[in-house]
Amino acid sequence: MPLAHLPRPPRSGKPQDPPRRRTQGRGRHVAGAVALLVGLIGSGAGMATAAGTTTPAAPQAPAPQAPAPAAPPALPQGAEPDFGPNVRIFDPSMPVAEIQATVDSIAAEQVDDEMGSKRYSLLFKPGTYGSAEEPLIVQVGYSTEVAGLGASPTDVTINGHVDVYNRCLTADNCIALNNFWRSLSNLTINVTGLEGCRSSANFWAASQASPMRRINITGGNLSLMDYCTAGPQYASGGFISDSRTGDVINGSQQQYFVRDSSIGNWSNGVWNQVFSGVDGAPAQSFPNPPYTTLADTPISREKPYLTLDSAGQYSVFVPAVRMDSSGSTWENGPTPGRSIPLSDFYVASPSDSVQTINSQLARGKNLLLTPGVYGIDGSIEVKRANTVVLGLGIATLTAVNGAVPLTVADVPGVDIAAVTIDAGEVNSPALMRIGKARQGEGSGSANSDVHTDPANPTTLHDVFFRIGGPHVGKASVSLEVNSDNVLLDHIWAWRADHGNGVGWTTNTGRNGVIINGDNVTATGLFVEHYQEYNVIWNGENGRTVFFQNELPYDAPNQAAWQHDGVLGWAGYKIADSVKTHELWGGGSYVYNNVDPTIHATRGFEVPVTPGVKLHSLLTVNLGAGTLDHVINDTGAPVSTDAVGVPSYVPSFP
């Protein structure tokens, strides 16, 4: 997308005052175009104003790709379990130079491979890696997981960096808007090494689908933008949980959600920064600055993770559910939960059939998906309570012949973690279903007699959906939740706005997330570009802590994008029948680049009843189209008269 050039932060040395830039939002076209956003007004004290207005550039194609590097060297694995060819397991006895060569080779392969099929998991056994004299520097590219194998984040220490930098599409267009699909978890980063500007922080300049979990940052700052690389430093994320950091340079992140962690100073806010159960979080101040702060998270459960004990045995640890939680699970003692030996898992590979996987699940096995892309021509069926499905290295399930790749029965305690689900060329009615569908596809409330447990919710962690992007994809609904008592902990449902197989009639997706069950909670809900309502909430007692949405860019005209006398479709729809619902920290953005004359009547559409309460809402114009109201008929319009300047509604009703 064409982007404004902002004044650059210092290129070397630690900045005296962390860069505080207002940036455009995050319409992320690489092959397409998104509006130029300039002159944005800072919402936090001391925020700088962006550079003056310029004329939008023509859409740019991606820069030509360099030839693919040679396959990264496989390190000796000894008697390690067979996690497949794209898992690297590092031991602290290995020479730092050997580890560095391997991670460098993988980074070179993955840093520009946005829509590629390679997947990698880089796992570190307990111990210390790197030193002040020889730091270990890990750059994390697309479809790459970096994780420690200890019981606590303090069991693995990297003296050095684990960084994500801006991606340079051209020499003067370096951004983090498209830095998706990577993760960092369960280790300590003692920030040391590198020179000049790069030494000033550990950089995690990533956007959607790039979670940081169970991370302990020592010795330096954590920067969520890359102010060292040439060009505008746009970023649009993101998600942190169960972590401890020092000072955080939020910088140009348009929105961010931090849950159940402890942090130092948070540098500034752009449009929507939400903190839930975070020690050291800024005080509630929405909209100026736009901080929404909850003392506790209503319900939380941390993502399962792979561990290695002193006897060399692998297990998956499943953290316990917490109610009204705050702070990390590990700073004051071991994380509560249960450990499942690896022998209780079926370790799947992309060559396995759906029948093979289902047979293993039926025998009582849990499921570990090794890195790769799995063609799914039926449904992987999770029927047993407390089953764990854990992906390594951004494991991806692709629908084949209109399949629903993953279904979960109406049972408690299922945990689905770190799985990406892609639509295929034949339309799928849904990409994932939790519970049996009721009253037809994607509609109606769940039955009251389903066998679920409010104290042991079925949970999704870091589950991402794509319709288009890597290839043509079609799906009516991405995620359909029919069960009661479900927890959605960091979801990104994305109808692609760029990549392969993208167009209004090509990558078709009606709705992103439909919630039919009661007592469903979402902590970190990102849903974007669907052609009708992006989210429909039919169940009672729903709760969302942080919601981020972009309406579809590519509606061809107003006639194609309206219904029942309403222009466009809202990003977040609560059914008229719902009596109780609460949301904290929600944003919906408009960018109709195909027909800039298009209007959307509202970003949020809800029944007006005492039990439905929404807090800290905003809409933003990203450079085309008009959003007439924030919620129902309340809230000022956002249009190209003030690109990037939010319209706020602090509470409704």
C-alpha positions, 0 to 999 in steps of 0.5 A: 500500500502507498504510505506516508513517510514520517520523520525518522527516529534516530538511526543509531544509539538509544533514543532519548525519548522513544519515538511517538508517531501517529501512523495510518492504520494498517491497510496492508496491501502489498500487491494492492493499494491502501490509502495514504494516511498522514497528518494523524493527531497524537492521542497521548501526551507529548505525541508527535504529529505526522508529516504533511499530506502527500498525494497517494502513490500508485499501487505497487507490486511486491519487490522481486524476490531473491532466489530461495536460499539453500535449505537450512542445515539440520542440527544433530537431533540424537534421540529426539522425538520425530517432530519432522524436518522443520523442527530445530531443537537447540542444546546449550552445549552447541557452539553459538556459531553453529546455532547462529548459522542455522537461525540465520539460514531460516531467517533468510528463507522466511523473512520475505516469504509471506504466503509461502508453505514452509513452516519452522519451529525453533525450540531451545532446551533449558539452559543459556545461549549466547553471552555478552561477548558472543550474543545470539541474534535470532531474526524471526520471519514468516511462519516461524515459531521460537520457543523455550522448552523449560517449565518456566520462561526463566529456564531458557535464557538467550543473551542477545536478541529475538527480533522482528524488523520492518520488511522492506518492500522497496528501499524506501518503503519499510513497514511492519504492517504485513509482519504476520504469522510468527510467535515467541514464547516461554523464554528469557531474552537478556537484551545484549549485542548488536550496535547503534540503534539495534542495541537499544531494544529487543524489537518485535515489529509485528502485526496480527497473528504474531503473539508473544507469550510467557516472555521475560525481557531483561537488560533492555527495552521491548520495542513494538516498532522498528525505528531503525530501518529506513522508511515509515515504521508502521505496525499493526498488532498485536498480542502479549500475555503471561509475560514480564517486560521492562519499558515498552516502546509501543510507538506506531502500533495502531492497536495492542492488547496485553493480558495478564502480564507485568510491564514497565512504562508503556510509551504511548497510545495510537488508537486502541490500547487495551490492558487486562490484568496487567501490573504496571499498565497505564491508568484508564484514560480512554480516549485521551490517551486511548488506554482501556485498562481492566484490573482483572481478566474475567476468565483466562487460560494460558496456551499449552506448551511443550516442555523437556524435563531433566530426564530428557522426557517431553511433555505438554503442559496445560495451564489451569483456568483462572478467574478474575486473573491478573499478572503472569502465572509464573513470576511467583511460583510454578504455573498451575496446571497439568502435564501430559506426557508426549506418549499421550499425543499422536505426533502428526505430519502433513502426510497423515490423512484425516482418517489416520488422525481421527483414528488416533483421537478416537483411541484417546490420544491428544494431537500434536501437529508438526510444522507444515501444510495439511490438506484436510478433505474431511473434518478432524473431529475432536470428541473427547473432553480435555483433548489438547490439539497443539500446533508447532511452527504455525501448522496449517490445515487447508480445506479440500473440496469444501471440508470443515477442517476442524470440529469440536464436540459439545464437551468441556476442556478441549484446548486448540492452540497454535493452528492456522486454518485456510479456506480452499478453492471450493466453498466450505460452510465453515472452517472450524465449528465448536459444538453442533450447529443448530437451526441451520448453518451459522444461526440460532442459539445453542441448546441449554443441555450441551455438556460444557463446564463454565469452570473448564471452558473449551479454549482456542489460543492463537487460532488463525483463519485465512480466506485467500492470501496463499491461494484462492479460498472460499468459506461462508464462515470462518469460526462458528461457536455453538457450544456454551462456555467457550474461551477465545484467546487470541483469534485472527479471522482474515479474509485476505486484502492482498496476496493470491486469489483476492477479489470480491467474487474470488475469496468470498467470505460472508462472516468471520466469527459467529457466536451462538453459544452462551457464556462465551468470552473472547480475549483478543478478537481480530476479525477483518474484511468479511463481506457481511457482518464480520462478527455476529453474537447470538449467545447470551452473556458474551464478553469481549476484551479487545476487538479489532476490525477492518471492514472489507476494502473491495466492495465494488459499489454501494449496491453490492454492499448494503442490506435492509436499507442499511449501508454496508454491514457493521463489523460487530453485530449483537443480535436483537434478541440478546439481553446481556453482553459486554465489550471493552476496547473495540475499533472498526475501520473503513477503507473502501478503495475500490469505490471511495464513495461507499458508506457504511452506516455503523461499525457496531450494531447492538440492541439498546437494552440495559444488559448490553454494555460497550466501553471504549469504542472507536471508528477510523477512516484509513483513506477511502469511504465513510463510516457514518456512526460508531455504534447504532446512530451514535458517534460522529462520522469518519471520512477522508476529511480527517483520515486517521482521526478516530471518532470515539464513543467512550461508553454505550448506552 
